[in-house]
Amino acid sequence: MRLKKFSVAIFILFVSATSLYASGIYDSDPGFSPYYAGSVKSSVLSDALSELNYIRWLIGVPNNVVLDSEYTRKAQHGAVLLDAIDTITHTPGRPSDMSESFYELGYDATTHGNIALSKIYSGSESHGNITLSYSTKMYMDDSDSSNISALGHRRWLMNPRMKRTGFGISTRRGYEVTYVIEEFGDDSDVLTQEEYSRYLEWLKWPVSDEYITWPTGKHPHPLTYFDAGTAWSVTLNSNVFDKCNASSVRVSLVRVSDGKTWNFGSSSGSSGYYNIAPNNVAYDECIIFRPDGVSAYNSGETWRAEISGLTRKDGGAGNISFTVTFTDSSTGYEEDRPSPTPNQPTPNQNGRSDSESGGCESGLGFMAVVAVIVLPGIRRRKSAALLAVTALCVIALPVFADDDIYITKPGFSPYRAGTVKREVLYEALAEVNRARRIAGVPDNVTLNDEYTRRAQMGAVLLDATDILTHTPSKPHDMPQDFYELGYDATSHGNIMYSKLRRGSKSWGNVNLRDTTKGYMEDTDGHNVGALGHRRWLLNPRLKQVGFGISTRRGYSVTYVIEDFPLKKRKLSRAEYAQYLNWLKWPIADEFISWPSSKHPHPLDWFEAKTAWSVTLNSNVFGKCEPERVSVRMTRLSDGRVWNFGRAGNDGYFAVCPDNVAYDECLIFCPDDIKSYSNGEYWRVEVDGLTRKNGGAGSFTYTVSFTQ
């Protein structure tokens, strides 16, 4: 089997307390083990296509995109594949009981599509609900902190070159795929001169417009597609404009009714969010801005946007000006979002509830939407390295903090890191050591002042950009040394944000002590595939940490990755021996389990939906062969058994590589668990491993839960 691979970046659209529902949408239902893709009713697919073409009509690009039966077939396979592994990822692994032909079709779709997840939680149970039409509306919003810097979902759907699409949906757990990326040519490594000429022709816009805007200036823009939290975007025709010079581009946005003006750009100040996104999405650069202090856009209201500082390839003036008028007139698509069920929060226009946190609890649903960015280079790399999503992931939890946590508060423009009170830092450290003590790894991790200084700068850096990312860009007014220290922390730490929303306002709340418990949970659809936050905190080699927090918008950083001291590309034989010694565990244990086999495991650190993990000592075990590994769980009170891997498919199962905390990890989460109980005992049997000393590669351990 040969799978195409692309250089990709993964980003989450948002987590929203929104209820999205679908029923009676199939001609034939999807199936699992054995797998059936199922087929969606043509009327449902047509509705989704109509909404997409309506959006394209609004912005003035060709609105004759058609359904491609092969793209739809692949997208449907992709939705079932994601539902089967219950992980939102563009590069899913193959379930052991799924045929390679089914998997290859699904994998093609997830690597060429926007993908979405919607889960509604009720107590400890979850079920999936999503509609194809409404997912398009959510892709067009795209303005949460994780996506606003690129607006990738929106830009793929607005791509004027787009001719065909396909949709897939699996409502068991709520996964959706929209096939959006049509490639040029074949899979050749290098294009000939003739092929290169055809490629340049293929890149040209099929419309005469020099730019595409959202909100649109072509027609009155429906308020059902835009609210105060939505970012403005101007996509530049790459055949007309040269690459943007970020230092010279300036944006002015004027509300015509009162003349109030917002300015954006490095030399014109910052009246809100601003970024210039490169052409690694849909082949064109994009200017993105969102004004601060706008509580709502109103029907009949007119806004004027002016952009200067661009350069044209023909040498002409590089200025842009357009006007937008908003309307609340019906679009015919308001009914796309079904009404919430009883006990669900009522969403506002953009799908957020009036009181929203960055996560979800009992009775709340969430949707996570992911898009793929494909680099539009001429060379085709058949085996391009994929971005590894490890512990340096993103989670969002409803956690809170008192304002009085600082000795000196952080500052912005000019920037000041601020200093967190020592007792707050030690409370956070105590929680890290408590988790490690439960797991039976050294619980004498200490607070490193330099790590803490950098983590504090990292938290302020994230707060300044308001984007949750491990690789933040430098704000134009931030000193280089401040940025470099903050960047070091975000790229070496677990990062978190928590936002509470009321109407169009937001304020940040996060508590350093409670972040550890959130990282140890780590079982949402985006993180369960690696449990990276948990694994870094349980890394037995960990000796020092640092903490940073910025409560203005609610960002925190925990510095968890201590690098091997010699950062050379090539090590001498003696240095390599030092590296191997550095990798050794400081304890005799062959594995680390969560929940713990060392002590009774507190129920306030584990719940029904939490994934189990077994980290393998890389000095004891050889590399896992996933198809050989089996895990058997037994609830001793009634003898009920769950099997995973080679032994069966009674829940989520993954074998994760050593790209997190240097050791491989087995992850499993049993289906149909309502709760774990005080005094309850469980036995876990692991088989199919190989030891480096040639011994038997199996082991058994027991877990007991306690209040």
C-alpha positions as CSV (number, residue, x, y, z in Angstrom):
1,M,0.0,0.0,0.0
2,R,1.3,3.5,-0.8
3,L,-0.1,6.5,0.9
4,K,0.5,10.0,-0.2
5,K,2.0,12.2,2.5
6,F,2.0,16.0,2.7
7,S,3.8,18.5,4.8
8,V,0.9,19.6,7.0
9,A,0.1,21.7,9.9
10,I,-2.9,20.8,12.1
11,F,-5.0,23.4,13.9
12,I,-8.2,23.4,15.8
13,L,-11.1,25.7,14.8
14,F,-12.7,26.0,18.2
15,V,-14.3,24.2,21.1
16,S,-17.9,25.3,21.4
17,A,-20.9,24.4,23.6
18,T,-23.0,23.8,20.6
19,S,-25.5,21.1,19.9
20,L,-25.4,19.8,16.3
21,Y,-27.8,17.1,15.2
22,A,-28.4,14.7,12.3
23,S,-30.9,12.0,11.8
24,G,-32.3,10.1,8.8
25,I,-29.4,11.2,6.6
26,Y,-28.3,7.9,5.2
27,D,-29.4,5.7,2.3
28,S,-27.3,3.0,4.0
29,D,-25.8,3.4,7.5
30,P,-22.0,3.2,8.2
31,G,-20.8,0.1,9.9
32,F,-17.9,-0.7,12.2
33,S,-16.0,-4.0,12.5
34,P,-16.8,-5.0,9.8
35,Y,-16.5,-1.6,8.2
36,Y,-19.0,-0.1,5.8
37,A,-18.7,3.5,4.6
38,G,-22.4,3.9,4.2
39,S,-23.9,6.4,1.8
40,V,-25.4,9.8,2.6
41,K,-28.7,10.8,1.0
42,S,-28.2,12.8,-2.2
43,S,-30.6,15.5,-0.8
44,V,-28.3,16.0,2.2
45,L,-25.2,16.2,0.0
46,S,-27.0,18.7,-2.3
47,D,-28.0,20.9,0.7
48,A,-24.3,21.0,1.8
49,L,-23.2,21.8,-1.7
50,S,-25.8,24.5,-2.1
51,E,-24.6,26.2,1.1
52,L,-21.0,26.1,-0.2
53,N,-21.9,27.6,-3.5
54,Y,-24.0,30.2,-1.9
55,I,-21.0,31.4,0.1
56,R,-18.9,31.4,-3.1
57,W,-21.6,33.4,-4.9
58,L,-21.5,35.9,-2.0
59,I,-17.8,36.6,-2.4
60,G,-17.8,36.6,-6.2
61,V,-15.9,33.4,-7.0
62,P,-17.2,30.6,-9.3
63,N,-20.3,29.2,-7.5
64,N,-20.6,26.1,-9.8
65,V,-18.6,23.7,-7.6
66,V,-19.9,20.2,-8.2
67,L,-20.1,17.1,-6.1
68,D,-17.5,14.6,-7.2
69,S,-18.7,11.1,-6.5
70,E,-15.1,9.8,-5.9
71,Y,-14.3,12.7,-3.5
72,T,-17.6,12.0,-1.6
73,R,-16.8,8.3,-1.5
74,K,-13.4,9.0,0.0
75,A,-14.8,11.6,2.4
76,Q,-17.3,9.1,3.7
77,H,-14.6,6.6,4.2
78,G,-12.6,9.3,6.0
79,A,-15.4,10.1,8.3
80,V,-15.8,6.5,9.3
81,L,-12.1,6.1,9.7
82,L,-11.9,9.0,12.1
83,D,-15.0,7.7,14.0
84,A,-13.4,4.3,14.3
85,I,-10.2,5.6,16.0
86,D,-12.2,8.5,17.7
87,T,-9.3,10.9,17.1
88,I,-9.4,14.0,15.1
89,T,-6.3,13.9,12.9
90,H,-5.3,14.3,9.3
91,T,-2.9,11.3,9.5
92,P,-4.9,8.6,11.2
93,G,-3.5,5.2,11.9
94,R,-5.2,2.1,10.5
95,P,-7.4,0.1,12.9
96,S,-6.2,-3.4,13.1
97,D,-9.5,-4.8,11.8
98,M,-9.9,-2.3,8.9
99,S,-8.9,-3.4,5.4
100,E,-6.1,-1.5,3.7
101,S,-8.3,-0.5,0.8
102,F,-10.9,1.1,3.1
103,Y,-8.1,2.8,5.1
104,E,-6.3,4.2,2.0
105,L,-9.5,5.8,0.7
106,G,-10.2,7.4,4.1
107,Y,-6.6,8.5,4.6
108,D,-6.7,10.3,1.2
109,A,-9.8,12.3,2.3
110,T,-8.4,13.2,5.8
111,T,-5.2,14.5,4.2
112,H,-7.1,16.5,1.6
113,G,-10.0,17.8,3.7
114,N,-11.3,20.0,6.4
115,I,-12.3,17.7,9.2
116,A,-14.7,18.3,12.1
117,L,-15.8,16.6,15.3
118,S,-18.9,17.2,17.4
119,K,-19.5,15.3,20.6
120,I,-22.4,15.8,23.0
121,Y,-21.7,14.7,26.5
122,S,-24.4,13.6,28.9
123,G,-23.0,12.4,32.2
124,S,-20.2,9.9,31.3
125,E,-21.7,9.0,27.9
126,S,-21.1,10.7,24.6
127,H,-22.7,10.6,21.2
128,G,-22.0,12.4,18.0
129,N,-24.1,14.9,16.3
130,I,-23.2,17.1,13.3
131,T,-24.8,18.5,10.1
132,L,-22.9,18.8,6.8
133,S,-24.4,22.2,6.0
134,Y,-23.7,23.7,9.4
135,S,-20.1,22.6,9.4
136,T,-19.5,24.9,6.3
137,K,-20.8,27.8,8.3
138,M,-18.4,27.0,11.1
139,Y,-15.4,26.6,8.7
140,M,-16.2,30.2,7.5
141,D,-16.0,31.6,11.0
142,D,-12.6,30.1,11.7
143,S,-11.7,33.0,14.2
144,D,-10.8,31.2,17.5
145,S,-7.3,31.7,18.8
146,S,-6.0,28.5,17.2
147,N,-7.1,29.4,13.7
148,I,-7.3,33.1,13.3
149,S,-3.7,33.4,12.2
150,A,-4.3,31.4,9.0
151,L,-8.1,31.1,8.5
152,G,-7.3,28.0,6.6
153,H,-10.8,26.4,6.6
154,R,-12.3,29.6,5.2
155,R,-9.6,30.1,2.5
156,W,-9.8,26.5,1.1
157,L,-13.6,26.9,0.7
158,M,-13.1,30.4,-0.9
159,N,-10.3,29.2,-3.2
160,P,-11.4,30.5,-6.7
161,R,-9.7,27.5,-8.4
162,M,-12.0,25.0,-6.6
163,K,-14.1,23.0,-9.0
164,R,-15.2,19.8,-7.1
165,T,-15.8,18.7,-3.6
166,G,-17.1,15.8,-1.6
167,F,-18.7,15.4,1.9
168,G,-18.6,12.5,4.4
169,I,-20.3,12.2,7.8
170,S,-20.4,9.6,10.6
171,T,-22.9,10.4,13.2
172,R,-22.0,7.7,15.7
173,R,-19.4,9.9,17.3
174,G,-19.9,13.0,15.1
175,Y,-17.1,13.2,12.5
176,E,-17.3,15.1,9.2
177,V,-15.0,15.5,6.3
178,T,-15.2,18.0,3.4
179,Y,-12.8,17.3,0.5
180,V,-11.2,20.6,-0.4
181,I,-7.8,20.1,-1.9
182,E,-7.5,19.4,-5.6
183,E,-3.9,18.8,-6.6
184,F,-2.1,19.7,-9.7
185,G,-0.7,17.0,-11.9
186,D,0.8,13.7,-10.9
187,D,3.1,12.6,-8.1
188,S,6.4,13.4,-9.9
189,D,9.3,14.7,-7.8
190,V,10.2,17.4,-10.3
191,L,8.1,19.1,-13.0
192,T,9.4,19.5,-16.6
193,Q,9.4,23.0,-18.0
194,E,6.2,22.3,-19.9
195,E,4.6,20.9,-16.7
196,Y,5.8,24.0,-14.8
197,S,4.1,26.3,-17.4
198,R,0.9,24.3,-17.0
199,Y,1.3,24.6,-13.2
200,L,1.5,28.4,-13.4
201,E,-1.6,28.4,-15.7
202,W,-3.4,26.2,-13.2
203,L,-2.6,28.6,-10.4
204,K,-4.3,31.6,-12.1
205,W,-7.6,32.8,-10.8
206,P,-10.6,32.1,-13.1
207,V,-12.0,35.5,-12.2
208,S,-10.7,39.0,-12.9
209,D,-10.8,40.1,-9.3
210,E,-7.5,41.1,-7.6
211,Y,-8.7,40.1,-4.2
212,I,-11.4,38.3,-2.3
213,T,-12.9,39.6,1.0
214,W,-14.8,38.1,3.9
215,P,-17.1,39.8,4.8
216,T,-17.9,40.4,1.1
217,G,-18.3,43.7,-0.7
218,K,-20.0,42.1,-3.6
219,H,-23.4,41.8,-2.0
220,P,-24.9,42.8,1.4
221,H,-23.2,40.4,3.8
222,P,-25.7,38.3,5.9
223,L,-25.2,38.6,9.7
224,T,-25.9,34.9,9.9
225,Y,-22.3,34.6,8.6
226,F,-20.6,37.2,10.6
227,D,-20.5,38.4,14.2
228,A,-18.3,40.6,16.5
229,G,-15.8,37.8,17.0
230,T,-15.3,37.0,13.3
231,A,-12.1,38.0,11.6
232,W,-12.0,40.0,8.4
233,S,-9.9,38.6,5.6
234,V,-8.5,39.8,2.3
235,T,-7.1,37.1,0.0
236,L,-4.7,38.5,-2.6
237,N,-4.5,37.2,-6.1
238,S,-1.0,35.8,-6.4
239,N,-0.8,36.6,-10.1
240,V,-1.4,40.3,-9.4
241,F,0.4,41.0,-6.1
242,D,4.0,40.4,-5.1
243,K,4.8,38.9,-1.7
244,C,3.7,41.2,1.1
245,N,6.3,43.2,2.9
246,A,4.8,43.0,6.4
247,S,6.6,46.1,7.6
248,S,4.9,48.3,4.9
249,V,1.3,47.0,4.8
250,R,-1.2,49.1,6.6
251,V,-5.0,48.5,7.0
252,S,-7.6,51.1,8.0
253,L,-11.1,50.0,8.9
254,V,-13.8,52.7,9.2
255,R,-17.3,52.4,10.5
256,V,-19.1,54.9,8.2
257,S,-22.0,55.7,10.6
258,D,-19.7,57.5,13.1
259,G,-16.3,57.6,11.4
260,K,-14.6,55.5,14.1
261,T,-11.4,54.1,12.7
262,W,-9.3,51.1,13.5
263,N,-5.7,50.9,12.2
264,F,-3.6,47.7,11.8
265,G,0.0,47.1,10.7
266,S,3.5,47.4,12.1
267,S,3.7,51.2,11.4
268,S,0.1,52.2,12.0
269,G,-0.6,50.7,15.4
270,S,-2.7,47.8,16.5
271,S,-6.5,48.3,17.0
272,G,-7.1,44.6,17.3
273,Y,-5.8,41.3,15.9
274,Y,-3.7,41.5,12.7
275,N,-1.6,39.1,10.7
276,I,-0.4,38.4,7.1
277,A,-0.8,34.7,6.4
278,P,1.5,33.2,3.8
279,N,0.4,31.3,0.7
280,N,0.6,27.8,2.2
281,V,-3.2,27.7,2.3
282,A,-5.1,27.7,-1.0
283,Y,-2.0,29.1,-2.8
284,D,-2.5,32.9,-2.0
285,E,-1.5,35.3,0.8
286,C,-4.1,36.6,3.1
287,I,-4.4,39.8,5.2
288,I,-6.3,39.1,8.4
289,F,-7.6,41.7,10.9
290,R,-10.3,42.0,13.6
291,P,-11.1,45.2,15.4
292,D,-11.2,45.5,19.1
293,G,-14.2,47.0,20.9
294,V,-16.9,46.0,18.4
295,S,-19.8,44.5,20.3
296,A,-21.9,43.8,17.2
297,Y,-22.4,44.5,13.5
298,N,-25.8,45.8,12.7
299,S,-28.2,45.4,9.7
300,G,-27.7,48.3,7.3
301,E,-24.4,49.3,8.8
302,T,-21.6,50.1,6.3
303,W,-17.9,49.7,6.8
304,R,-15.0,50.8,4.6
305,A,-11.6,49.0,4.5
306,E,-8.5,50.5,2.9
307,I,-5.2,48.6,2.5
308,S,-1.9,50.2,1.4
309,G,1.7,49.2,1.2
310,L,1.2,46.3,-1.3
311,T,3.2,45.9,-4.4
312,R,1.9,44.7,-7.8
313,K,3.8,42.6,-10.3
314,D,3.0,45.0,-13.1
315,G,4.4,47.9,-11.1
316,G,1.0,49.6,-10.5
317,A,-0.2,51.1,-7.3
318,G,-0.7,48.5,-4.6
319,N,-3.7,50.0,-2.8
320,I,-7.1,48.3,-2.1
321,S,-10.4,49.8,-0.9
322,F,-13.7,48.1,-0.5
323,T,-17.0,48.7,1.3
324,V,-19.2,46.2,3.2
325,T,-22.8,46.6,4.2
326,F,-24.3,44.1,6.6
327,T,-27.9,42.7,6.4
328,D,-30.1,40.6,8.5
329,S,-32.2,39.5,5.5
330,S,-32.8,35.8,5.3
331,T,-30.2,33.8,3.4
332,G,-32.4,30.6,3.4
333,Y,-29.8,28.8,5.5
334,E,-30.6,30.0,9.0
335,E,-32.2,26.6,9.8
336,D,-28.9,24.7,9.3
337,R,-28.3,24.7,13.0
338,P,-30.9,22.5,14.7
339,S,-32.4,23.7,18.0
340,P,-30.6,22.6,21.1
341,T,-32.0,19.8,23.1
342,P,-33.2,20.3,26.7
343,N,-30.5,21.1,29.2
344,Q,-28.2,22.3,26.4
345,P,-27.0,25.9,26.5
346,T,-28.5,28.2,23.8
347,P,-25.9,29.2,21.3
348,N,-25.5,32.7,19.9
349,Q,-24.8,33.4,16.2
350,N,-21.3,31.9,16.0
351,G,-22.3,28.8,17.9
352,R,-20.9,29.8,21.3
353,S,-23.0,29.8,24.3
354,D,-23.4,33.0,26.3
355,S,-21.2,31.6,29.0
356,E,-18.4,29.5,27.5
357,S,-15.2,28.0,28.7
358,G,-12.5,26.5,26.6
359,G,-13.6,22.9,27.3
360,C,-16.7,20.9,28.0
361,E,-18.2,19.1,30.9
362,S,-21.4,17.0,31.5
363,G,-24.3,18.3,29.5
364,L,-22.1,20.3,27.1
365,G,-21.1,19.5,23.6
366,F,-18.0,20.6,21.7
367,M,-17.0,20.8,18.1
368,A,-13.4,20.6,17.0
369,V,-12.6,21.4,13.4
370,V,-9.3,20.7,11.8
371,A,-7.9,21.8,8.4
372,V,-4.9,20.7,6.4
373,I,-2.3,23.1,4.9
374,V,-0.5,21.8,1.8
375,L,2.5,23.7,0.7
376,P,2.1,24.7,-3.0
377,G,5.7,24.1,-4.0
378,I,6.7,22.8,-7.4
379,R,8.6,19.7,-6.1
380,R,6.5,16.8,-5.0
381,R,7.9,14.9,-2.0
382,K,6.6,11.4,-1.8
383,S,7.7,11.0,1.8
384,A,7.6,14.4,3.3
385,A,8.0,14.4,7.0
386,L,4.8,15.0,8.8
387,L,4.5,17.4,11.7
388,A,4.4,15.2,14.9
389,V,1.7,16.3,17.3
390,T,3.2,15.4,20.7
391,A,2.9,16.7,24.2
392,L,3.4,20.1,22.8
393,C,-0.3,20.1,22.2
394,V,-3.2,22.3,23.2
395,I,-5.9,21.8,25.7
396,A,-8.5,24.1,27.1
397,L,-10.3,23.6,30.4
398,P,-12.7,25.6,32.6
399,V,-10.3,26.5,35.4
400,F,-10.2,29.7,37.4
401,A,-7.8,32.0,39.3
402,D,-7.9,34.8,41.8
403,D,-6.5,38.1,40.4
404,D,-4.2,38.4,43.3
405,I,-1.5,36.0,42.2
406,Y,1.3,38.4,41.1
407,I,4.0,40.3,42.9
408,T,4.2,42.4,39.8
409,K,1.6,42.1,37.0
410,P,2.4,41.5,33.4
411,G,2.4,44.4,31.0
412,F,1.7,44.8,27.3
413,S,3.1,47.3,24.9
414,P,5.5,48.0,26.5
415,Y,6.0,44.4,27.6
416,R,6.7,43.3,31.1
417,A,6.7,39.6,32.1
418,G,5.5,40.2,35.6
419,T,6.3,38.0,38.6
420,V,4.0,35.3,40.1
421,K,3.9,34.9,43.8
422,R,6.1,32.2,45.1
423,E,3.3,30.5,47.0
424,V,1.3,30.2,43.8
425,L,4.3,28.6,42.0
426,Y,4.9,26.1,44.8
427,E,1.2,25.1,44.8
428,A,1.5,24.3,41.1
429,L,4.8,22.4,41.8
430,A,3.1,20.4,44.6
431,E,0.5,19.2,42.1
432,V,3.1,18.1,39.6
433,N,4.9,16.1,42.3
434,R,1.6,14.7,43.6
435,A,0.8,13.3,40.2
436,R,4.3,11.8,40.0
437,R,4.0,10.3,43.5
438,I,0.8,8.6,42.5
439,A,2.4,7.2,39.5
440,G,5.5,6.0,41.4
441,V,8.1,8.2,39.6
442,P,10.5,10.6,41.4
443,D,8.4,13.2,43.1
444,N,11.3,15.6,43.9
445,V,11.0,17.8,40.9
446,T,12.1,21.3,41.8
447,L,11.2,24.8,40.6
448,N,13.8,26.2,38.2
449,D,13.9,30.0,38.3
450,E,15.1,30.4,34.7
451,Y,12.5,28.0,33.4
452,T,9.9,30.0,35.4
453,R,11.2,33.3,34.0
454,R,10.9,32.0,30.4
455,A,7.5,30.3,31.0
456,Q,6.2,33.7,32.3
457,M,7.4,35.4,29.2
458,G,5.9,32.6,27.1
459,A,2.5,33.1,28.8
460,V,2.7,36.9,28.1
461,L,3.8,36.2,24.5
462,L,0.7,33.9,23.9
463,D,-1.5,36.5,25.6
464,A,-0.1,39.2,23.3
465,T,-0.8,37.2,20.1
466,D,-4.0,35.6,21.5
467,I,-3.1,32.4,19.6
468,L,-2.5,29.1,21.3
469,T,0.5,27.8,19.5
470,H,4.0,26.4,20.4
471,T,5.5,28.5,17.6
472,P,4.1,32.0,18.1
473,S,5.1,34.9,15.8
474,K,6.7,38.0,17.3
475,P,4.4,40.9,17.9
476,H,5.9,43.9,16.0
477,D,6.4,45.9,19.2
478,M,7.9,43.1,21.4
479,P,11.7,43.2,22.1
480,Q,13.6,40.4,20.4
481,D,15.1,39.1,23.6
482,F,11.7,38.9,25.3
483,Y,10.3,37.1,22.3
484,E,13.2,34.6,22.2
485,L,12.8,33.7,25.8
486,G,9.0,33.3,25.5
487,Y,9.4,31.2,22.4
488,D,11.8,28.9,24.1
489,A,9.2,28.3,26.8
490,T,6.2,27.7,24.4
491,S,8.4,25.3,22.4
492,H,9.5,23.4,25.5
493,G,6.2,23.4,27.5
494,N,2.7,22.3,27.9
495,I,0.5,25.3,27.1
496,M,-3.1,26.0,28.0
497,Y,-5.7,28.7,27.7
498,S,-9.1,29.2,29.3
499,K,-11.6,31.8,28.0
500,L,-14.9,32.7,29.5
501,R,-17.3,34.5,27.1
502,R,-20.3,36.6,27.8
503,G,-21.8,38.0,24.6
504,S,-18.9,39.4,22.6
505,K,-16.6,40.0,25.5
506,S,-14.0,37.6,26.8
507,W,-11.7,37.5,29.8
508,G,-9.2,35.0,30.9
509,N,-9.1,32.7,33.9
510,V,-6.6,30.0,34.6
511,N,-5.2,28.4,37.7
512,L,-1.7,27.1,37.7
513,R,-2.4,24.5,40.3
514,D,-5.3,23.0,38.4
515,T,-3.6,22.9,35.0
516,T,-1.7,19.7,36.1
517,K,-4.9,17.8,36.6
518,G,-6.0,19.0,33.1
519,Y,-2.8,17.8,31.5
520,M,-3.1,14.4,33.2
521,E,-6.6,14.0,31.8
522,D,-5.5,14.6,28.2
523,T,-8.3,12.4,26.7
524,D,-10.1,14.7,24.3
525,G,-10.2,13.7,20.7
526,H,-7.3,15.9,19.8
527,N,-4.9,14.5,22.5
528,V,-5.9,10.9,23.2
529,G,-3.7,9.7,20.3
530,A,-0.5,10.7,22.2
531,L,-1.4,11.8,25.8
532,G,1.6,14.0,25.4
533,H,0.9,16.4,28.3
534,R,0.6,13.5,30.7
535,R,3.7,11.7,29.4
536,W,5.9,14.8,29.7
537,L,4.8,15.3,33.3
538,L,5.3,11.6,34.2
539,N,8.7,11.5,32.4
540,P,10.9,9.8,35.1
541,R,13.9,11.9,33.9
542,L,12.2,15.2,34.7
543,K,14.1,17.1,37.4
544,Q,13.0,20.8,37.0
545,V,10.0,22.7,35.8
546,G,8.9,26.3,35.5
547,F,5.4,27.9,35.4
548,G,4.0,31.1,33.7
549,I,0.6,32.6,33.7
550,S,-1.1,35.6,32.1
551,T,-4.6,36.1,33.3
552,R,-5.6,38.9,30.9
553,R,-6.8,36.4,28.4
554,G,-6.0,33.2,30.3
555,Y,-2.8,31.6,29.0
556,S,-0.4,29.4,31.0
557,V,2.8,27.6,30.3
558,T,4.5,24.7,32.1
559,Y,8.1,24.2,31.1
560,V,8.5,20.4,30.9
561,I,11.2,19.5,28.3
562,E,14.8,19.5,29.5
563,D,17.1,18.9,26.5
564,F,20.1,16.8,26.4
565,P,23.0,19.3,27.2
566,L,24.8,18.6,23.9
567,K,22.6,20.0,21.1
568,K,24.8,18.8,18.2
569,R,23.6,17.2,15.1
570,K,26.3,14.7,15.3
571,L,27.7,13.3,18.6
572,S,31.0,11.7,19.1
573,R,31.0,8.1,20.3
574,A,31.7,9.3,23.9
575,E,28.9,11.9,23.7
576,Y,26.5,9.3,22.3
577,A,27.3,7.1,25.3
578,Q,26.5,10.1,27.5
579,Y,23.2,10.5,25.7
580,L,22.2,6.9,26.2
581,N,23.1,7.1,29.8
582,W,21.0,10.3,30.1
583,L,18.0,8.5,28.6
584,K,18.0,5.8,31.3
585,W,15.3,5.8,33.8
586,P,16.4,6.7,37.4
587,I,14.0,4.0,38.7
588,A,14.0,0.2,38.3
589,D,10.4,0.0,37.0
590,E,9.8,-1.5,33.6
591,F,6.7,0.6,33.0
592,I,4.7,3.6,34.3
593,S,0.9,3.2,34.4
594,W,-1.9,5.8,34.7
595,P,-4.1,5.0,36.6
596,S,-1.3,3.9,38.9
597,S,-0.4,0.4,39.9
598,K,1.8,1.8,42.7
599,H,-0.8,3.3,45.0
600,P,-4.6,3.4,45.2
601,H,-5.6,5.8,42.5
602,P,-7.6,8.8,43.5
603,L,-10.9,9.1,41.7
604,D,-10.5,12.9,41.5
605,W,-7.6,12.2,39.1
606,F,-9.6,9.7,36.9
607,E,-13.0,9.4,35.4
608,A,-15.0,7.2,33.1
609,K,-13.8,8.8,29.9
610,T,-10.1,9.1,30.9
611,A,-7.7,7.0,28.8
612,W,-5.4,4.4,30.5
613,S,-1.7,4.6,29.6
614,V,1.3,2.4,30.1
615,T,4.7,4.0,29.3
616,L,7.4,1.5,28.5
617,N,11.0,1.8,29.7
618,S,12.9,2.2,26.5
619,N,16.0,0.6,28.1
620,V,14.0,-2.6,28.8
621,F,11.7,-3.0,25.8
622,G,12.4,-3.2,22.1
623,K,10.3,-1.2,19.6
624,C,6.7,-2.3,19.7
625,E,5.1,-4.1,16.7
626,P,1.6,-2.7,17.0
627,E,0.0,-5.7,15.2
628,R,1.4,-8.0,17.9
629,V,0.5,-6.1,21.0
630,S,-2.6,-7.0,23.0
631,V,-4.0,-5.6,26.2
632,R,-6.6,-7.3,28.4
633,M,-8.5,-5.5,31.1
634,T,-10.6,-7.3,33.8
635,R,-12.9,-5.7,36.3
636,L,-12.4,-8.0,39.2
637,S,-15.7,-7.3,40.9
638,D,-17.7,-9.0,38.1
639,G,-15.0,-10.6,35.9
640,R,-16.0,-8.5,32.9
641,V,-13.2,-8.3,30.3
642,W,-12.2,-5.7,27.7
643,N,-9.7,-6.6,25.0
644,F,-7.5,-4.3,22.9
645,G,-5.1,-4.5,20.0
646,R,-4.5,-8.0,18.7
647,A,-6.8,-9.4,21.4
648,G,-9.9,-7.3,20.4
649,N,-11.5,-4.0,19.8
650,D,-13.4,-3.1,23.0
651,G,-12.6,0.6,22.9
652,Y,-9.9,3.1,21.9
653,F,-6.4,1.6,21.5
654,A,-3.1,3.1,20.2
655,V,0.6,2.3,20.3
656,C,2.4,5.7,20.5
657,P,6.0,6.1,19.4
658,D,8.8,7.6,21.5
659,N,8.5,11.1,20.1
660,V,7.1,12.2,23.4
661,A,9.2,12.0,26.6
662,Y,11.6,9.5,24.8
663,D,9.5,6.3,25.5
664,E,6.8,4.4,23.7
665,C,3.3,4.3,25.3
666,L,0.3,2.0,25.1
667,I,-3.1,3.9,25.3
668,F,-6.5,2.3,25.8
669,C,-9.9,3.4,26.9
670,P,-12.7,0.9,27.4
671,D,-16.1,1.4,25.9
672,D,-19.3,1.3,28.1
673,I,-17.7,2.5,31.4
674,K,-20.2,4.6,33.3
675,S,-17.9,5.2,36.2
676,Y,-15.1,3.8,38.3
677,S,-15.9,3.2,42.0
678,N,-14.2,3.5,45.3
679,G,-12.5,0.3,46.3
680,E,-12.9,-1.2,42.8
681,Y,-10.0,-3.4,41.5
682,W,-8.9,-3.8,37.9
683,R,-6.3,-6.2,36.4
684,V,-4.3,-5.3,33.2
685,E,-2.4,-7.9,31.2
686,V,-0.1,-6.7,28.4
687,D,1.3,-9.2,25.9
688,G,3.2,-9.1,22.5
689,L,6.1,-7.0,23.6
690,T,9.8,-7.8,23.1
691,R,12.5,-7.2,25.7
692,K,16.0,-6.2,24.8
693,N,17.5,-8.9,27.0
694,G,15.4,-11.6,25.2
695,G,13.1,-12.2,28.1
696,A,9.3,-12.6,27.9
697,G,7.6,-9.4,26.8
698,S,4.5,-9.6,28.9
699,F,3.5,-8.2,32.3
700,T,0.4,-7.9,34.5
701,Y,-0.5,-5.2,37.0
702,T,-3.5,-4.3,39.2
703,V,-5.2,-0.9,39.8
704,S,-7.4,0.0,42.7
705,F,-9.4,3.2,42.9
706,T,-10.0,5.3,46.0
707,Q,-11.8,8.4,47.0
